Amino acid sequence: MIQAPTPTSAESQIAESICSIKTEWVAFWREWIGGLRLVSQQRPLSYTFLAFGVALIGDSILGVLLVVFVQDVVGAGAQEFGWILTARGVGGVLGGLIVARVGPRVQPKNLMAYGLVGTGALLIIMLQAPILPVVLVTAVLVGLPVMSWMIAGQTWLQVHAEDQYRGRVFGALETYSALMGLFGIGFASLSGESVGVLYSLYISSLLFISAGLLAFFLLQPRFLKTGAVERKDF
């Protein structure tokens, strides 16, 4: 009688690892789908996801093509690009401090909408005057609207997501953001060659503005479910 070989300890560990990975992946996708289902059932959440998705596509396009814009359109080099990145960092810090002071006086949905529109408007100014001083100043100024829509958007989600589902909602947001980012990167890679860097960045700016308009109009009480919470505090 032929007996099957007994699996070794190493083989058993490999089999257990594979089984564990499969279990984790199944749990991950189940949680993500559950989070998206929860978001789709609540308009304050789903409309925010929609506005965020449009903005994140625009942000990914900007992230991919900024270095090409600085090099080919502004005519600057690696050192100047470093200055621009530093200016963006400084603007982000200042923007966060300002939002912390001003934010409690403005409803999160409005602050998110203003921030998105402001980001797109400043990007258009930079594209209209592609010279290094203007780009540096714009890089600092854009920190305020960027921090506004990021902080206010997350605050809006926290307010409208029930406590027991908040982790699931933000988990779905992280995965959704990554997917929108990949879409924006792919679009930037194709459009940068086909229509040019400037036109692609104009599309990015219009996406920010469109996201702001979506947030402003869709998050009005008449478009939300009854019983939606209106909060002004952060």
Stockholm file with secondary structure:
# STOCKHOLM 1.0

chainA/1-234         MIQAPTPTSAESQIAESICSIKTEWVAFWREWIGGLRLVSQQRPLSYTFLAFGVALIGDSILGVLLVVFVQDVVGAGAQEFGWILTARGVGGVLGGLIVARVGPRVQPKNLMAYGLVGTGALLIIMLQAPILPVVLVTAVLVGLPVMSWMIAGQTWLQVHAEDQYRGRVFGALETYSALMGLFGIGFASLSGESVGVLYSLYISSLLFISAGLLAFFLLQPRFLKTGAVERKDF
#=GR chainA/1-234 SS CCCCCCCCHHHHHHHHHHHHHHHHHHHHHHHHHHHHHHHHTCHHHHHHHHHHHHHHHHHHHHHHHHHHIIIIIICCCHHHHHHHHHHHHHHHHHHHHHHHHHGGGSCHHHHHHHHHHHHHHHHHHHHHSCSHHHHHHHHHHTHHHHHHHHHHHHHHHHHHSCGGGHHHHHHHHHHHHHHHHHHHHHHHHHHHHHTCHHHHHHHHHHHHHHHHHHHHHHTSGGGSCTTCCCCCCC
#=GC SS_cons         CCCCCCCCHHHHHHHHHHHHHHHHHHHHHHHHHHHHHHHHTCHHHHHHHHHHHHHHHHHHHHHHHHHHIIIIIICCCHHHHHHHHHHHHHHHHHHHHHHHHHGGGSCHHHHHHHHHHHHHHHHHHHHHSCSHHHHHHHHHHTHHHHHHHHHHHHHHHHHHSCGGGHHHHHHHHHHHHHHHHHHHHHHHHHHHHHTCHHHHHHHHHHHHHHHHHHHHHHTSGGGSCTTCCCCCCC
//
